[in-house]
Amino acid sequence: MSQELWRLSATEMAALVAHRDVSSKELVQRTLKRMEEVNPYLNAVVDVLAESALAAAEACDVAVGRGEARGPLHGVPVTVKVNVDMAGYATSNGIVAFKDLVARDDSPVVANLRKAGAVIVGRTNAPAFSYRWFTDNDLYGRTLNPWDAGLTPGGSSGGASAAVAAGIGAIAHGNDLGGSIRYPAYACGVAGLRPTSGRVPAYNATQSRDRTLAVQLASVQGPLARKVGDLRLALAAMEGEDSRDAWWMPVARTGSEVKFPTRVAVCARLPGIPTDDAVVDAIHQAARWLEEAGCVVEEVVPPRFDEACELWLKLVTNESLSGLEESIQAYGDAALRTAFASQRRIAPPLDLVGYMNGLSQRTGLLREWQAFLARYPLLLMPVSCQRPFAVDADQKGDDAMRRILQAQGPLLSTAILGLPGLSVPMPARDGVPSGVQLVAGRFGEALCLAAGEAIEARAGVFTPIDPVSTAARRAG
């Protein structure tokens, strides 16, 4: 069995360690071996932490032997993204100029993972400034999608999604401002959870200043995993209190009572957005499975959807005038500057009054969505309205960027409203990963996870995948 330990779910790994059937050191050794086998091809993990991971695993095993209290991820190998502080390592965020920006303290999400007993085996790649749905940068290079090197692994948590899909760690940490957990999960055939804003604490001491308001309202930390149930464990680990985050909220823990099955709003085609037939088919199939699980499903569109999509673009892009655009021009790579320039030209400009009106508009939209989600506790809709994009599709000019932003509407709308969203894998079509998104009201993660498990029970689990043999089959 030792040769296959890296394939196990986080839930299985934690149970084996707790019952002393397998040591954490064995799990970490096998995970590091798997990393040696596939990471040279994928370039998903850019900081390999073998020495510290083995030392942490040995400490976990000692704690088990002493009968000491254990967290939900005790002894389980995980990865974290290069854009969060981890003591002793550079918070590079994929930027050459920041390669020596070494953190002195752990960010809250890293600290909470350690408290939960997780063993961090590596740090995963991201685009420069974590600001693209494509993972490539001048510091570390390109991360490949383990299913197809011609497709993006997603971004900005593309290293995280590729790593967990290929069996490098049972859980990967990511973050989501405009789909950066959910889209990589979709592109690599894994599950990804965007928690409600304020649920998982966040803070980077290496930042020179706090982020702008709309970004603070939309950005979250969260997990990716091969199985939906592992996201529940990861969220329980990540959501612990940390006073450094002024937005953190003491909500009920993840395992609170869930009323499932429930009423589900199904929206396969969103107004004004061209949607690939494969995406529509996946939504309809997932809806049938939820109905068979006892849910009442109804085709209905969420309120003022197009306004919510445009609001993300307006607020987040115009906030870039407060320093981000200048930093991108100074430190970003050519690909980021090209993509961001297109986004700036597409986004409607706002003056101060327009910006304040946009924030007021957000409150009204959230109020209407909350009422909608009180009537339909779950919303089933696309992750993206198109199948995973070709590599560097955002380098093709303003029209291409406009199509990308339009396709990502299901990600942007929910992000600007701070709502939870779960990306659930569906059967691939023509070798291309697929998935659906479940959205609930604020702090409705447990309901999303319950419904996600109902879909997963019918769809199956499609990873880990061997990227090298998959590439060979495609070449052949």
C-alpha positions as a printed NumPy array, in Angstrom:
array([[  0.   ,   0.   ,   0.   ],
       [  2.906,   2.386,   0.628],
       [  3.352,   2.91 ,  -3.105],
       [ -0.165,   4.371,  -3.373],
       [ -0.363,   6.496,  -0.23 ],
       [ -0.191,   9.726,  -2.232],
       [ -3.459,   8.769,  -3.95 ],
       [ -5.488,   8.781,  -0.729],
       [ -7.899,  11.516,   0.239],
       [ -7.077,  13.852,   3.113],
       [ -9.85 ,  12.213,   5.13 ],
       [ -8.299,   8.784,   4.628],
       [ -4.803,  10.049,   5.389],
       [ -5.87 ,  11.753,   8.625],
       [ -7.673,   8.6  ,   9.803],
       [ -4.684,   6.367,   9.06 ],
       [ -2.342,   8.65 ,  10.991],
       [ -4.751,   8.973,  13.908],
       [ -5.071,   5.178,  14.217],
       [ -1.302,   4.725,  13.782],
       [ -1.829,   2.534,  10.72 ],
       [  0.45 ,   4.785,   8.676],
       [  2.888,   7.43 ,   9.847],
       [  2.797,  11.004,   8.663],
       [  6.42 ,  10.56 ,   7.641],
       [  5.413,   7.761,   5.247],
       [  2.686,   9.963,   3.745],
       [  5.07 ,  12.858,   3.266],
       [  7.813,  10.663,   1.811],
       [  5.424,   9.202,  -0.751],
       [  4.064,  12.656,  -1.586],
       [  7.572,  14.013,  -2.101],
       [  8.363,  11.016,  -4.304],
       [  5.248,  11.736,  -6.354],
       [  6.37 ,  15.339,  -6.634],
       [  9.737,  14.194,  -7.975],
       [  7.95 ,  12.123, -10.614],
       [  5.485,  14.676, -12.001],
       [  6.505,  18.182, -10.954],
       [  9.416,  18.501, -13.443],
       [  6.777,  18.191, -16.165],
       [  4.032,  20.298, -14.527],
       [  6.014,  23.019, -12.762],
       [  3.173,  23.276, -10.236],
       [  5.298,  23.426,  -7.055],
       [  8.003,  26.084,  -7.21 ],
       [  9.33 ,  25.768,  -3.637],
       [  9.892,  22.151,  -2.566],
       [  9.998,  21.992,   1.243],
       [ 11.254,  18.426,   1.681],
       [ 13.468,  18.949,   4.733],
       [ 11.026,  21.003,   6.776],
       [  8.105,  18.779,   5.735],
       [  9.836,  15.614,   6.939],
       [ 10.711,  17.282,  10.241],
       [  7.095,  18.405,  10.691],
       [  5.852,  14.905,   9.833],
       [  8.116,  13.361,  12.456],
       [  6.749,  15.833,  15.018],
       [  3.203,  14.8  ,  14.059],
       [  4.083,  11.153,  14.605],
       [  5.587,  11.907,  18.012],
       [  2.406,  13.741,  18.986],
       [  0.274,  10.745,  17.957],
       [  2.475,   8.436,  19.988],
       [  1.992,  10.635,  23.044],
       [ -1.766,  10.733,  22.611],
       [ -1.746,  14.498,  22.239],
       [ -4.69 ,  16.393,  20.773],
       [ -4.782,  16.364,  16.999],
       [ -6.288,  18.761,  14.476],
       [ -8.43 ,  17.749,  11.481],
       [ -5.419,  17.582,   9.127],
       [ -2.901,  16.054,  11.518],
       [ -0.05 ,  14.596,   9.46 ],
       [ -1.669,  15.321,   6.079],
       [  0.59 ,  16.732,   3.296],
       [ -0.675,  19.98 ,   1.748],
       [  0.606,  22.811,  -0.445],
       [  0.255,  26.577,  -0.084],
       [  0.419,  29.298,  -2.72 ],
       [  3.397,  31.629,  -3.19 ],
       [  1.292,  34.742,  -2.613],
       [  0.765,  34.223,   1.14 ],
       [  3.302,  34.764,   3.891],
       [  5.078,  31.69 ,   5.209],
       [  7.842,  32.356,   7.715],
       [ 11.285,  31.95 ,   6.179],
       [ 10.109,  31.958,   2.546],
       [  9.649,  34.664,  -0.055],
       [  6.139,  35.915,  -0.746],
       [  7.127,  36.337,  -4.375],
       [  3.628,  36.315,  -5.909],
       [  5.309,  35.253,  -9.14 ],
       [  7.295,  38.504,  -9.411],
       [ 11.033,  38.591, -10.055],
       [ 11.51 ,  41.759,  -7.99 ],
       [  9.924,  40.072,  -4.956],
       [ 11.983,  36.866,  -5.018],
       [ 13.794,  37.925,  -1.83 ],
       [ 10.75 ,  39.317,   0.009],
       [ 11.07 ,  36.806,   2.851],
       [  8.242,  36.672,   5.392],
       [  9.049,  36.719,   9.09 ],
       [  5.667,  35.311,  10.19 ],
       [  3.016,  32.965,   8.829],
       [ -0.125,  34.458,   7.326],
       [ -3.327,  33.466,   9.186],
       [ -4.245,  30.704,   6.717],
       [ -0.77 ,  29.141,   6.927],
       [ -0.779,  29.426,  10.721],
       [ -4.204,  27.779,  10.889],
       [ -3.14 ,  24.926,   8.623],
       [ -0.173,  24.277,  10.88 ],
       [ -2.394,  24.388,  13.988],
       [ -4.623,  21.785,  12.336],
       [ -1.596,  19.499,  11.957],
       [ -1.134,  19.869,   8.19 ],
       [  2.365,  19.28 ,   6.811],
       [  3.318,  21.805,   4.136],
       [  5.332,  20.039,   1.429],
       [  5.606,  22.854,  -1.111],
       [  4.549,  26.253,  -2.37 ],
       [  2.637,  26.475,  -5.633],
       [  2.92 ,  28.71 ,  -8.668],
       [  0.786,  31.733,  -9.561],
       [  0.787,  34.371, -12.316],
       [  2.502,  37.683, -11.544],
       [  0.491,  39.552,  -8.892],
       [ -1.928,  36.566,  -9.001],
       [ -3.9  ,  38.55 , -11.561],
       [ -4.609,  36.221, -14.496],
       [ -6.665,  33.083, -15.162],
       [ -3.44 ,  31.666, -16.664],
       [ -0.448,  30.563, -14.569],
       [  2.852,  31.727, -16.013],
       [  5.43 ,  34.285, -14.888],
       [  8.996,  35.39 , -15.508],
       [ 10.202,  34.157, -12.109],
       [  9.092,  30.51 , -12.177],
       [  7.808,  29.88 , -15.691],
       [  4.632,  28.194, -16.865],
       [  2.531,  25.633, -15.006],
       [  0.952,  23.017, -17.269],
       [ -2.542,  21.597, -17.061],
       [ -2.082,  17.867, -16.24 ],
       [ -4.925,  16.991, -18.621],
       [ -3.687,  18.953, -21.632],
       [ -0.655,  21.242, -21.859],
       [ -2.48 ,  23.352, -24.432],
       [ -5.115,  24.389, -21.88 ],
       [ -4.691,  26.724, -18.941],
       [ -4.539,  25.043, -15.511],
       [ -6.477,  28.093, -14.427],
       [ -5.325,  31.027, -12.4  ],
       [ -4.408,  32.444, -10.237],
       [ -4.238,  29.2  ,  -8.188],
       [ -3.083,  27.228, -11.221],
       [ -0.121,  25.683,  -9.433],
       [ -2.441,  24.579,  -6.638],
       [ -4.961,  22.957,  -8.98 ],
       [ -2.341,  21.198, -11.104],
       [ -0.544,  19.919,  -7.996],
       [ -3.561,  18.412,  -6.307],
       [ -4.893,  16.994,  -9.598],
       [ -1.593,  15.174, -10.138],
       [ -1.403,  13.812,  -6.594],
       [  1.012,  16.299,  -5.024],
       [ -0.666,  16.704,  -1.643],
       [ -4.221,  15.873,  -0.678],
       [ -5.22 ,  19.527,  -0.245],
       [ -3.988,  22.73 ,  -1.854],
       [ -4.407,  26.246,  -0.537],
       [ -5.608,  28.914,  -2.955],
       [ -7.274,  32.302,  -2.962],
       [-10.146,  33.757,  -4.951],
       [-10.717,  37.399,  -5.94 ],
       [-12.452,  36.722,  -9.236],
       [-12.572,  32.943,  -9.493],
       [ -8.965,  32.06 ,  -8.669],
       [ -9.94 ,  28.939,  -6.691],
       [-13.028,  27.852,  -8.586],
       [-11.673,  28.328, -12.107],
       [ -8.408,  26.389, -11.605],
       [-10.418,  23.601,  -9.963],
       [-12.695,  23.554, -13.032],
       [ -9.759,  23.587, -15.463],
       [ -7.987,  20.667, -13.724],
       [-10.939,  18.451, -12.794],
       [-10.797,  18.899,  -9.008],
       [-13.042,  20.469,  -6.378],
       [-12.502,  24.021,  -5.157],
       [-14.298,  26.026,  -2.48 ],
       [-14.538,  29.8  ,  -2.335],
       [-15.663,  30.521,   1.253],
       [-17.835,  33.477,   2.226],
       [-15.879,  36.701,   2.602],
       [-14.817,  36.985,   6.239],
       [-14.858,  33.27 ,   7.011],
       [-11.149,  32.459,   6.586],
       [ -8.762,  35.09 ,   7.991],
       [ -6.187,  36.677,   5.705],
       [ -3.263,  39.036,   6.165],
       [  0.216,  39.421,   4.664],
       [  2.695,  41.442,   6.713],
       [  4.916,  41.652,   3.621],
       [  2.344,  43.907,   1.937],
       [  3.382,  47.556,   2.036],
       [ -0.238,  48.656,   2.555],
       [ -3.707,  47.199,   2.961],
       [ -5.658,  46.393,  -0.178],
       [ -8.429,  48.59 ,  -1.556],
       [-12.015,  48.184,  -0.363],
       [-13.689,  46.202,  -3.15 ],
       [-10.714,  43.837,  -3.29 ],
       [-10.981,  43.311,   0.469],
       [-14.705,  42.569,   0.099],
       [-14.191,  40.09 ,  -2.749],
       [-10.917,  38.307,  -1.926],
       [-10.905,  35.089,   0.13 ],
       [ -8.616,  32.195,   1.07 ],
       [ -9.813,  28.638,   0.509],
       [ -9.002,  25.021,  -0.408],
       [ -8.805,  22.768,  -3.46 ],
       [ -8.926,  18.963,  -3.221],
       [ -9.632,  15.865,  -5.277],
       [-12.749,  15.044,  -3.246],
       [-15.475,  17.384,  -2.009],
       [-15.418,  15.924,   1.495],
       [-11.786,  16.937,   1.916],
       [-12.797,  20.57 ,   1.428],
       [-14.868,  20.299,   4.603],
       [-11.79 ,  19.224,   6.568],
       [ -9.69 ,  21.948,   4.969],
       [-12.224,  24.669,   5.705],
       [-12.45 ,  23.583,   9.321],
       [ -8.679,  23.941,   9.502],
       [ -8.461,  27.286,   7.728],
       [-11.312,  29.206,   9.345],
       [ -9.888,  29.669,  12.855],
       [ -9.785,  33.113,  14.434],
       [ -6.899,  35.494,  13.792],
       [ -6.989,  39.059,  15.124],
       [ -4.847,  40.347,  12.256],
       [ -7.824,  40.189,   9.893],
       [-10.26 ,  43.021,  10.597],
       [-12.938,  41.34 ,   8.425],
       [-12.871,  37.886,  10.074],
       [-16.256,  36.825,  11.478],
       [-16.904,  34.254,  14.259],
       [-19.448,  32.181,  12.349],
       [-20.686,  28.68 ,  13.175],
       [-18.228,  25.941,  12.368],
       [-18.419,  24.108,   9.047],
       [-20.086,  20.978,  10.414],
       [-23.283,  22.703,  11.544],
       [-26.65 ,  21.152,  10.678],
       [-27.518,  21.281,   6.98 ],
       [-30.998,  21.077,   5.471],
       [-30.387,  18.963,   2.398],
       [-32.002,  18.1  ,  -0.001],
       [-33.334,  21.563,  -0.711],
       [-34.743,  23.802,  -3.4  ],
       [-32.281,  24.544,  -6.218],
       [-32.313,  27.313,  -8.824],
       [-30.763,  26.029, -12.048],
       [-29.292,  28.485, -14.51 ],
       [-27.526,  26.778, -17.42 ],
       [-27.573,  29.772, -19.78 ],
       [-27.045,  33.231, -18.345],
       [-28.57 ,  36.251, -20.081],
       [-26.431,  37.708, -22.828],
       [-23.528,  35.288, -22.338],
       [-22.699,  32.724, -25.062],
       [-22.423,  29.354, -23.353],
       [-20.733,  26.227, -24.67 ],
       [-23.081,  23.257, -25.151],
       [-20.776,  21.065, -23.043],
       [-21.189,  23.503, -20.143],
       [-24.972,  23.483, -20.522],
       [-25.07 ,  19.682, -20.663],
       [-23.032,  19.435, -17.451],
       [-25.439,  21.774, -15.635],
       [-28.48 ,  19.793, -16.767],
       [-26.884,  16.483, -15.767],
       [-25.965,  17.816, -12.313],
       [-29.512,  19.154, -11.921],
       [-30.949,  15.705, -12.678],
       [-28.66 ,  14.127, -10.085],
       [-29.686,  16.686,  -7.455],
       [-33.324,  16.036,  -8.279],
       [-32.758,  12.309,  -7.854],
       [-31.172,  13.103,  -4.475],
       [-34.459,  14.71 ,  -3.403],
       [-33.952,  18.352,  -4.371],
       [-36.654,  20.43 ,  -6.016],
       [-35.07 ,  22.06 ,  -9.068],
       [-36.351,  25.011, -11.075],
       [-34.878,  26.87 , -14.035],
       [-34.472,  30.478, -12.915],
       [-31.916,  33.293, -13.364],
       [-30.482,  35.131, -10.328],
       [-31.411,  38.827, -10.052],
       [-29.546,  41.526, -12.002],
       [-26.819,  39.08 , -12.923],
       [-25.262,  41.265, -15.621],
       [-25.029,  44.199, -13.202],
       [-23.151,  42.083, -10.674],
       [-20.639,  40.97 , -13.336],
       [-20.043,  44.524, -14.525],
       [-19.755,  45.763, -10.941],
       [-16.746,  43.485, -10.299],
       [-15.07 ,  44.794, -13.441],
       [-15.798,  48.44 , -12.606],
       [-14.832,  48.416,  -8.937],
       [-11.824,  46.106,  -8.989],
       [-10.321,  47.585, -12.158],
       [-10.798,  51.216, -11.164],
       [ -9.324,  50.507,  -7.75 ],
       [ -6.128,  49.557,  -9.566],
       [ -5.511,  53.297,  -9.987],
       [ -4.622,  53.327,  -6.29 ],
       [ -1.207,  51.758,  -6.835],
       [ -1.732,  48.351,  -8.438],
       [ -1.523,  49.572, -12.013],
       [  1.703,  51.406, -11.221],
       [  3.14 ,  48.246,  -9.617],
       [  2.097,  46.121, -12.585],
       [  3.879,  48.5  , -14.953],
       [  6.986,  48.537, -12.754],
       [  7.239,  44.881, -11.726],
       [  4.752,  42.821, -13.737],
       [  5.828,  40.63 , -16.636],
       [  4.892,  41.351, -20.245],
       [  1.98 ,  38.894, -20.248],
       [  0.369,  40.529, -17.225],
       [  0.863,  44.03 , -18.634],
       [ -0.79 ,  42.968, -21.889],
       [ -3.761,  41.308, -20.191],
       [ -4.241,  44.106, -17.689],
       [ -4.106,  46.782, -20.388],
       [ -6.976,  45.062, -22.185],
       [ -8.977,  44.855, -18.968],
       [ -8.4  ,  48.563, -18.251],
       [ -9.614,  49.54 , -21.717],
       [-12.744,  47.408, -21.36 ],
       [-13.719,  48.493, -17.836],
       [-16.03 ,  51.525, -17.589],
       [-14.131,  54.423, -15.963],
       [-15.395,  55.734, -12.614],
       [-14.921,  59.051, -10.892],
       [-15.191,  59.304,  -7.1  ],
       [-18.98 ,  59.671,  -7.146],
       [-19.292,  56.75 ,  -9.573],
       [-17.118,  54.611,  -7.315],
       [-19.22 ,  55.449,  -4.239],
       [-22.369,  54.698,  -6.208],
       [-20.859,  51.363,  -7.208],
       [-20.337,  50.402,  -3.567],
       [-23.938,  51.382,  -2.835],
       [-25.046,  49.301,  -5.813],
       [-23.239,  46.324,  -4.311],
       [-25.355,  46.535,  -1.158],
       [-28.575,  46.559,  -3.168],
       [-27.455,  43.652,  -5.322],
       [-26.42 ,  41.591,  -2.308],
       [-29.779,  42.268,  -0.672],
       [-31.599,  40.966,  -3.764],
       [-29.345,  37.917,  -4.065],
       [-29.845,  37.116,  -0.389],
       [-33.63 ,  37.228,  -0.903],
       [-33.239,  35.015,  -3.976],
       [-31.105,  32.538,  -2.026],
       [-33.634,  32.486,   0.802],
       [-36.201,  31.248,  -1.748],
       [-33.692,  28.952,  -3.512],
       [-31.032,  27.995,  -0.935],
       [-28.796,  26.683,  -3.725],
       [-27.967,  28.1  ,  -7.132],
       [-26.544,  25.692,  -9.731],
       [-24.802,  27.461, -12.609],
       [-21.599,  27.316, -14.668],
       [-18.157,  27.887, -13.244],
       [-17.279,  29.437, -16.597],
       [-19.571,  29.681, -19.601],
       [-16.811,  28.282, -21.811],
       [-14.647,  25.187, -21.588],
       [-11.127,  25.765, -20.192],
       [ -9.337,  28.419, -22.23 ],
       [ -6.337,  27.764, -24.437],
       [ -3.019,  28.829, -22.934],
       [ -2.505,  32.623, -23.125],
       [ -5.945,  33.345, -24.544],
       [ -5.757,  36.685, -22.711],
       [ -2.841,  37.753, -24.933],
       [ -4.978,  38.003, -28.082],
       [ -6.274,  41.563, -27.762],
       [ -9.235,  43.427, -26.321],
       [-11.938,  41.387, -28.064],
       [-10.477,  38.164, -26.703],
       [-10.313,  39.655, -23.205],
       [-13.904,  40.831, -23.515],
       [-14.998,  37.27 , -24.355],
       [-13.017,  35.901, -21.405],
       [-14.529,  38.374, -18.956],
       [-17.985,  37.581, -20.299],
       [-17.437,  33.835, -19.896],
       [-16.222,  34.347, -16.319],
       [-19.406,  36.152, -15.29 ],
       [-20.513,  33.333, -12.927],
       [-17.217,  33.791, -11.063],
       [-17.13 ,  37.587, -10.99 ],
       [-20.73 ,  38.129,  -9.903],
       [-20.459,  35.911,  -6.844],
       [-17.009,  37.228,  -5.905],
       [-18.015,  40.89 ,  -5.767],
       [-20.975,  39.929,  -3.558],
       [-18.739,  37.925,  -1.206],
       [-20.807,  34.745,  -1.566],
       [-19.548,  31.167,  -1.208],
       [-19.122,  29.073,  -4.334],
       [-18.114,  25.454,  -4.909],
       [-16.641,  24.117,  -8.137],
       [-17.538,  20.419,  -8.529],
       [-15.936,  18.235, -11.244],
       [-18.129,  16.583, -13.865],
       [-17.222,  13.91 , -16.417],
       [-14.732,  15.157, -18.993],
       [-15.76 ,  15.529, -22.612],
       [-13.172,  14.744, -25.295],
       [-10.519,  14.61 , -22.583],
       [-11.27 ,  18.167, -21.405],
       [-12.232,  18.643, -17.73 ],
       [-15.71 ,  19.884, -16.886],
       [-17.559,  21.062, -13.818],
       [-20.435,  22.978, -12.285],
       [-20.734,  25.653,  -9.615],
       [-22.933,  25.639,  -6.522],
       [-23.639,  28.966,  -4.795],
       [-25.397,  29.564,  -1.459],
       [-26.189,  32.508,   0.784],
       [-23.543,  33.918,   3.1  ],
       [-21.911,  31.247,   5.265],
       [-23.782,  28.512,   3.394],
       [-20.631,  26.503,   2.657],
       [-21.969,  23.375,   4.396],
       [-24.972,  23.306,   2.075],
       [-22.752,  23.698,  -0.988],
       [-20.569,  20.826,   0.22 ],
       [-23.544,  18.538,   0.886],
       [-24.904,  19.139,  -2.603],
       [-21.418,  18.778,  -4.07 ],
       [-21.048,  15.372,  -2.467],
       [-24.413,  14.321,  -3.911],
       [-23.173,  15.244,  -7.396],
       [-19.783,  13.632,  -6.809],
       [-21.479,  10.388,  -5.734],
       [-22.951,  10.131,  -9.241],
       [-20.227,  11.776, -11.308],
       [-17.244,  10.068,  -9.699],
       [-13.754,  11.382,  -8.947],
       [-11.438,  11.998, -11.918],
       [ -8.082,  12.631, -10.267],
       [ -5.283,  11.972,  -9.496],
       [ -4.205,  11.982, -13.085],
       [ -0.793,  11.072, -14.489],
       [  0.211,  14.104, -16.582],
       [  3.165,  12.42 , -18.263],
       [  1.243,   9.407, -19.616],
       [ -1.696,  11.655, -20.512],
       [  0.617,  13.871, -22.552],
       [  2.107,  10.817, -24.244],
       [ -1.348,   9.533, -25.216],
       [ -2.272,  12.913, -26.698],
       [  1.009,  13.059, -28.632],
       [  0.419,   9.548, -29.924]])
